[in-house]
């Protein structure tokens, strides 16, 4: 039996009361049993130091300035774009501990070209390394800058957006998240160490060639308070409040008895101007369902995208496309489409961080494929592989999808290199 509107309102008020009670009980318990903070009586477990050093080798056109040399290396020296062909950049990161620790590192190496008005990502590579028991670790990153191609790209973007930038900045940023384990103590050290090249007029000025930092990881010290009366009563109150909060929230969010789902024509009538008919449902995107049609309207308005309505069997299903994600609303009673085994699998209720990273990388490779203007055979193979990766993500095979995406990245890079050789 569905609750009445009056019952739902009472349940909503009770939900607020139980929420406040649960928050108070949780805070009280935390203040009673929390361990000392690192800034107080915490015990220093590990001390560490980290540093990042950048260097580069520039390939030059022979000139009087550099005595007809074709190569120059160094740190804080100014280069000139008119005589610089390429810049090979190396970044070395070192992390040292005062004792042996178990270490694993998540690395995201990104390259971005930007001005004060726009920013263009050029590279984003994610890797994970389990280094085991160590007292120090070293990581290296490298990137080659083709000065002519980079300036051509920047000027092309400026021309398209009608913006005249005074300078361009190329940022090479290793974002590192080392996870340090000592016994049962686990802590993540996060940091980013950008190296920049600023293109202004005819000069190229490097910056951020070195970074360093030190820190200490603290563990708990002393004993926590375990007075039974001070802990058991708030704990019982917390458990009861959380249970009551769940029940009242469930009642408050149920559809009241007098509510009904309006006919489809009535539901979509106010939004006809933003609904566009399309030949078929989007098959090259990861379906993300939404519960209400009004939620889909909000997404479309936020993204500035139309609402798509396929003709045929899926005519009562609506989509908003955002890259490789398709937000989907099905009118109640519409059966899910079964175009592939991935589509028939249970759809994820939330996107995990690794899935978000995979989708961002897949979006980048899809854009590279479109930009290369491949022949029909290679374009078809790339499209099929992208669809396969999306299917793997849909069924939760994240590791296999990552391996397939690495293969696609290698193929696209090889095609790009082949296209560059033909252009040369």
C-alpha positions as CSV (number, residue, x, y, z in Angstrom):
1,X,0.0,0.0,0.0
2,X,1.4,3.4,-1.0
3,X,1.7,6.1,1.6
4,X,-0.5,9.2,1.4
5,X,1.0,12.7,0.8
6,X,0.4,13.5,4.5
7,X,2.3,10.4,5.6
8,X,5.2,11.3,3.3
9,X,5.5,14.8,4.8
10,X,5.5,13.4,8.4
11,X,8.2,10.9,7.4
12,X,10.3,13.7,5.8
13,X,10.2,15.7,9.1
14,X,11.2,12.6,11.1
15,X,14.0,11.9,8.6
16,X,15.5,15.3,9.4
17,X,15.2,14.7,13.2
18,X,16.8,11.2,12.9
19,X,19.6,12.6,10.7
20,X,20.5,15.3,13.3
21,X,20.4,12.7,16.1
22,X,22.7,10.4,14.1
23,X,25.1,13.2,13.3
24,X,25.3,14.2,17.0
25,X,25.8,10.6,18.2
26,X,28.5,10.0,15.5
27,X,30.4,13.1,16.4
28,X,30.2,12.3,20.2
29,X,31.5,8.8,19.6
30,X,34.3,10.1,17.4
31,X,35.3,12.6,20.0
32,X,35.3,9.9,22.7
33,X,37.3,7.2,20.9
34,X,39.4,9.0,18.2
35,X,43.2,8.5,18.4
36,X,45.4,11.5,19.0
37,X,46.1,13.7,15.9
38,X,49.4,13.9,14.1
39,X,49.8,17.4,15.4
40,X,49.3,16.4,19.0
41,X,50.6,13.3,20.6
42,X,50.9,11.2,17.4
43,X,54.1,9.1,17.0
44,X,56.4,9.8,14.0
45,X,56.6,6.5,12.1
46,X,58.3,7.5,8.8
47,X,60.1,10.6,7.6
48,X,60.4,11.1,3.8
49,X,61.8,13.6,1.3
50,X,60.8,13.9,-2.3
51,X,62.3,15.9,-5.2
52,X,61.6,16.4,-8.9
53,X,64.3,17.5,-11.4
54,X,63.7,18.4,-15.0
55,X,66.1,18.8,-17.9
56,X,65.9,19.0,-21.7
57,X,67.9,18.6,-24.9
58,X,66.9,21.0,-27.7
59,X,67.6,20.1,-31.4
60,X,68.6,23.4,-33.2
61,X,69.0,24.8,-36.6
62,X,72.7,25.9,-36.9
63,X,73.1,29.5,-35.9
64,X,75.7,32.1,-35.1
65,X,74.3,32.4,-31.5
66,X,75.3,28.8,-30.6
67,X,78.3,28.6,-32.9
68,X,76.4,26.5,-35.4
69,X,75.7,23.8,-32.8
70,X,72.7,21.5,-33.6
71,X,72.0,20.5,-30.0
72,X,71.9,22.3,-26.7
73,X,71.0,21.1,-23.2
74,X,70.6,22.6,-19.8
75,X,68.2,24.0,-17.3
76,X,67.2,27.6,-17.0
77,X,68.2,28.8,-20.4
78,X,66.1,30.7,-23.0
79,X,65.5,29.1,-26.3
80,X,64.3,30.7,-29.5
81,X,61.4,29.2,-31.5
82,X,62.8,30.3,-34.9
83,X,65.9,28.1,-34.5
84,X,64.5,25.3,-32.2
85,X,63.2,22.2,-33.9
86,X,62.4,19.8,-31.0
87,X,62.8,19.8,-27.2
88,X,63.3,16.4,-25.5
89,X,62.2,16.8,-21.9
90,X,63.1,14.5,-19.0
91,X,61.6,14.6,-15.6
92,X,63.0,12.5,-12.7
93,X,61.2,12.0,-9.4
94,X,62.9,10.6,-6.3
95,X,61.2,9.6,-3.0
96,X,63.4,8.6,0.0
97,X,62.4,7.2,3.4
98,X,64.3,6.9,6.7
99,X,63.2,3.2,7.0
100,X,61.9,0.3,4.8
101,X,58.3,0.7,3.7
102,X,55.9,-1.1,1.4
103,X,55.3,1.3,-1.5
104,X,52.9,1.5,-4.5
105,X,52.5,4.5,-6.7
106,X,49.7,5.7,-9.0
107,X,51.1,8.1,-11.7
108,X,49.2,10.3,-14.0
109,X,51.5,12.1,-16.5
110,X,49.7,14.9,-18.3
111,X,50.7,17.4,-21.0
112,X,48.6,20.5,-21.6
113,X,48.9,23.5,-23.9
114,X,47.2,26.6,-22.6
115,X,46.7,30.4,-22.7
116,X,44.9,32.7,-20.3
117,X,41.7,32.0,-22.3
118,X,41.8,28.2,-23.2
119,X,43.4,24.9,-22.4
120,X,44.1,21.9,-24.6
121,X,45.1,18.5,-23.1
122,X,47.7,16.8,-25.3
123,X,48.5,13.7,-23.3
124,X,47.2,11.9,-20.2
125,X,48.8,8.6,-19.2
126,X,47.8,6.6,-16.1
127,X,50.1,3.9,-14.7
128,X,50.3,2.0,-11.4
129,X,53.4,0.5,-9.9
130,X,53.8,-1.9,-6.9
131,X,57.4,-1.4,-5.8
132,X,57.3,-3.7,-2.7
133,X,59.6,-3.2,0.3
134,X,61.9,-0.2,-0.4
135,X,63.7,2.7,1.2
136,X,63.7,4.8,-1.9
137,X,62.1,5.0,-5.3
138,X,62.8,6.8,-8.6
139,X,60.4,7.5,-11.4
140,X,61.1,9.0,-14.8
141,X,59.0,10.7,-17.4
142,X,59.9,11.9,-20.9
143,X,58.2,13.9,-23.7
144,X,59.3,15.3,-27.0
145,X,58.0,18.7,-28.1
146,X,57.9,19.4,-31.8
147,X,58.1,23.2,-31.7
148,X,56.8,23.9,-35.2
149,X,53.8,21.5,-34.8
150,X,53.0,22.9,-31.3
151,X,53.0,26.5,-32.5
152,X,50.9,25.6,-35.5
153,X,48.3,23.9,-33.2
154,X,48.2,26.9,-30.9
155,X,47.8,29.4,-33.8
156,X,45.1,27.2,-35.3
157,X,43.1,27.2,-32.1
158,X,43.5,31.0,-31.7
159,X,42.3,31.4,-35.3
160,X,39.2,29.2,-34.7
161,X,38.2,30.9,-31.5
162,X,39.2,34.4,-32.7
163,X,41.5,34.9,-29.8
164,X,45.0,36.4,-30.0
165,X,47.1,35.0,-27.2
166,X,50.1,37.0,-26.0
167,X,51.9,33.8,-25.0
168,X,51.4,30.0,-24.8
169,X,52.3,27.7,-21.9
170,X,53.2,24.0,-22.4
171,X,52.8,22.3,-19.0
172,X,54.2,18.8,-18.3
173,X,52.8,17.6,-15.0
174,X,53.5,14.3,-13.2
175,X,50.7,13.8,-10.6
176,X,51.9,11.2,-8.1
177,X,50.0,9.4,-5.3
178,X,52.5,7.1,-3.5
179,X,50.8,4.8,-1.0
180,X,53.1,4.0,2.0
181,X,52.4,1.0,4.2
182,X,54.2,0.3,7.5
183,X,52.6,-2.6,9.4
184,X,48.9,-1.7,9.7
185,X,49.5,2.0,9.0
186,X,48.7,3.1,5.4
187,X,48.9,6.6,4.1
188,X,48.9,8.3,0.7
189,X,51.3,11.1,-0.2
190,X,49.9,13.3,-3.0
191,X,51.8,15.8,-5.1
192,X,52.1,17.4,-8.5
193,X,55.4,18.7,-9.9
194,X,54.7,20.8,-13.1
195,X,57.4,21.8,-15.6
196,X,56.4,24.7,-17.9
197,X,57.7,26.1,-21.2
198,X,56.3,29.6,-22.0
199,X,56.3,30.5,-25.7
200,X,56.2,34.3,-25.9
201,X,57.1,36.1,-29.1
202,X,60.2,34.3,-30.4
203,X,61.4,33.0,-27.0
204,X,60.8,29.8,-25.2
205,X,61.4,30.1,-21.4
206,X,61.5,26.9,-19.2
207,X,60.4,27.0,-15.5
208,X,59.7,24.6,-12.7
209,X,62.8,22.5,-13.3
210,X,63.2,21.5,-9.7
211,X,60.8,20.8,-6.7
212,X,61.5,19.4,-3.3
213,X,59.6,18.7,-0.1
214,X,59.8,16.8,3.1
215,X,57.3,15.3,5.4
216,X,56.5,12.9,8.3
217,X,53.9,10.2,8.6
218,X,52.4,9.8,12.0
219,X,50.7,6.9,13.7
220,X,48.3,6.8,16.7
221,X,49.8,7.1,20.2
222,X,48.3,6.3,23.6
223,X,45.0,4.5,24.2
224,X,41.5,5.5,23.3
225,X,38.7,6.1,25.9
226,X,36.4,3.1,26.2
227,X,34.2,4.0,29.1
228,X,31.2,1.7,28.6
229,X,28.5,4.1,29.7
230,X,30.0,7.0,27.6
231,X,30.2,4.8,24.5
232,X,27.4,2.2,24.6
233,X,24.5,4.7,25.0
234,X,25.6,7.0,22.1
235,X,26.3,3.9,20.0
236,X,22.8,2.5,20.7
237,X,21.4,5.9,19.8
238,X,23.4,6.1,16.6
239,X,22.3,2.6,15.5
240,X,18.6,3.4,16.3
241,X,18.8,6.8,14.5
242,X,20.4,5.3,11.4
243,X,17.8,2.6,11.2
244,X,14.9,5.0,11.7
245,X,16.4,7.4,9.2
246,X,16.5,4.7,6.6
247,X,12.8,3.7,7.3
248,X,11.5,7.3,7.3
249,X,13.5,8.2,4.2
250,X,12.1,5.2,2.4
251,X,8.5,6.3,3.2
252,X,9.2,9.9,2.4
253,X,10.6,9.1,-1.1
254,X,7.8,6.7,-2.1
255,X,5.3,7.9,-4.6
256,X,2.1,8.8,-2.8
257,X,-1.1,6.9,-3.6
258,X,-2.7,9.8,-5.5
259,X,0.3,10.4,-7.8
260,X,0.4,8.7,-11.2
261,X,2.7,8.7,-14.2
262,X,1.2,11.0,-16.8
263,X,0.8,9.8,-20.4
264,X,3.9,10.1,-22.4
265,X,2.5,12.8,-24.7
266,X,1.6,14.9,-21.7
267,X,5.0,14.3,-20.0
268,X,7.1,15.5,-23.0
269,X,4.7,18.2,-24.4
270,X,6.4,21.2,-22.6
271,X,9.8,20.1,-24.0
272,X,9.0,19.4,-27.7
273,X,11.4,22.2,-28.9
274,X,14.5,20.4,-27.4
275,X,13.5,16.9,-28.5
276,X,15.1,15.7,-31.8
277,X,14.1,12.5,-33.6
278,X,17.0,10.2,-34.6
279,X,17.3,7.1,-36.8
280,X,18.5,4.7,-34.1
281,X,19.5,4.6,-30.4
282,X,23.2,5.5,-29.6
283,X,25.2,2.3,-29.8
284,X,28.7,3.7,-29.4
285,X,28.1,5.1,-25.8
286,X,27.8,3.8,-22.3
287,X,24.2,3.9,-21.2
288,X,23.6,5.7,-17.8
289,X,20.0,5.5,-16.8
290,X,18.1,8.4,-15.1
291,X,14.9,7.9,-13.0
292,X,12.8,10.8,-14.2
293,X,12.3,12.6,-17.5
294,X,12.7,16.0,-15.7
295,X,16.2,14.8,-14.6
296,X,17.1,14.2,-18.3
297,X,15.8,17.7,-19.2
298,X,18.1,19.1,-16.5
299,X,21.1,17.2,-17.9
300,X,20.3,18.4,-21.4
301,X,20.0,22.0,-20.2
302,X,23.3,21.8,-18.2
303,X,25.3,20.2,-21.1
304,X,23.6,22.4,-23.8
305,X,22.6,19.2,-25.7
306,X,19.4,18.1,-27.4
307,X,17.2,15.2,-26.2
308,X,17.3,12.4,-28.7
309,X,14.3,10.2,-29.4
310,X,15.0,7.2,-31.7
311,X,12.2,6.1,-34.1
312,X,11.0,2.5,-34.2
313,X,10.9,0.1,-31.2
314,X,12.8,2.5,-29.0
315,X,10.5,5.5,-29.7
316,X,9.6,5.8,-26.0
317,X,13.2,6.0,-24.8
318,X,15.1,9.3,-24.7
319,X,18.8,10.0,-24.6
320,X,21.3,12.9,-24.0
321,X,24.7,12.2,-25.4
322,X,27.8,13.5,-23.7
323,X,30.8,12.1,-25.6
324,X,30.9,8.4,-24.8
325,X,28.2,8.5,-22.2
326,X,24.5,8.3,-23.0
327,X,22.1,9.5,-20.3
328,X,18.9,7.4,-20.8
329,X,15.3,7.7,-19.7
330,X,12.8,5.0,-20.4
331,X,9.1,5.7,-20.1
332,X,7.6,3.2,-17.5
333,X,6.7,-0.1,-19.2
334,X,9.3,0.2,-22.0
335,X,11.5,-2.9,-22.2
336,X,15.3,-2.4,-22.2
337,X,16.8,-2.7,-25.6
338,X,18.9,-5.8,-26.2
339,X,21.3,-4.9,-29.0
340,X,24.3,-6.7,-27.5
341,X,25.3,-8.9,-24.6
342,X,26.7,-5.8,-22.9
343,X,23.4,-4.0,-23.2
344,X,21.5,-6.8,-21.6
345,X,23.9,-6.9,-18.6
346,X,23.0,-5.2,-15.3
347,X,23.9,-1.5,-15.7
348,X,26.2,0.0,-13.1
349,X,24.6,2.2,-10.5
350,X,27.7,4.4,-10.1
351,X,30.8,5.2,-12.1
352,X,34.0,4.2,-10.2
353,X,37.0,6.5,-10.5
354,X,38.8,4.0,-12.7
355,X,35.9,3.8,-15.1
356,X,35.9,7.6,-15.3
357,X,39.6,7.6,-16.2
358,X,39.0,4.9,-18.8
359,X,36.1,6.9,-20.4
360,X,38.3,10.0,-20.5
361,X,41.1,8.2,-22.2
362,X,38.7,6.4,-24.6
363,X,37.2,9.8,-25.5
364,X,40.7,11.1,-26.2
365,X,41.6,8.2,-28.5
366,X,38.3,8.5,-30.3
367,X,39.0,12.1,-31.0
368,X,42.5,11.2,-32.3
369,X,40.9,8.6,-34.7
370,X,38.5,11.2,-36.1
371,X,41.3,13.7,-36.5
372,X,43.5,11.2,-38.5
373,X,40.9,10.7,-41.3
374,X,41.8,7.0,-41.6
375,X,40.8,4.8,-44.5
376,X,37.6,2.8,-44.3
377,X,39.4,-0.4,-43.1
378,X,41.3,1.2,-40.2
379,X,38.4,3.5,-39.2
380,X,36.1,0.4,-39.1
381,X,38.6,-1.5,-37.0
382,X,39.0,1.4,-34.6
383,X,35.2,1.8,-34.3
384,X,34.8,-1.9,-33.5
385,X,37.5,-1.8,-30.9
386,X,36.0,1.3,-29.2
387,X,32.6,-0.5,-29.1
388,X,34.3,-3.6,-27.6
389,X,35.9,-1.5,-24.9
390,X,32.6,0.1,-24.0
391,X,31.0,-3.3,-23.8
392,X,33.7,-4.4,-21.4
393,X,33.2,-1.3,-19.2
394,X,29.5,-1.9,-19.3
395,X,29.8,-5.5,-17.8
396,X,32.4,-4.4,-15.2
397,X,35.5,-5.9,-16.9
398,X,37.6,-2.8,-16.1
399,X,41.1,-4.5,-16.3
400,X,40.4,-6.1,-19.6
401,X,39.0,-2.8,-20.9
402,X,42.2,-1.1,-19.8
403,X,44.3,-3.6,-21.7
404,X,42.2,-3.2,-24.8
405,X,42.4,0.6,-24.5
406,X,46.2,0.3,-24.3
407,X,46.2,-1.7,-27.5
408,X,44.0,0.9,-29.2
409,X,46.3,3.7,-28.0
410,X,49.3,1.9,-29.5
411,X,47.5,1.4,-32.8
412,X,46.4,5.0,-33.0
413,X,49.9,6.2,-32.3
414,X,51.3,4.0,-35.0
415,X,48.7,5.3,-37.5
416,X,49.5,8.9,-36.5
417,X,53.2,8.2,-37.0
418,X,52.5,6.7,-40.4
419,X,50.4,9.7,-41.3
420,X,53.2,12.0,-40.2
421,X,55.7,10.2,-42.4
422,X,53.4,10.4,-45.4
423,X,52.9,14.2,-44.7
424,X,56.7,14.7,-44.5
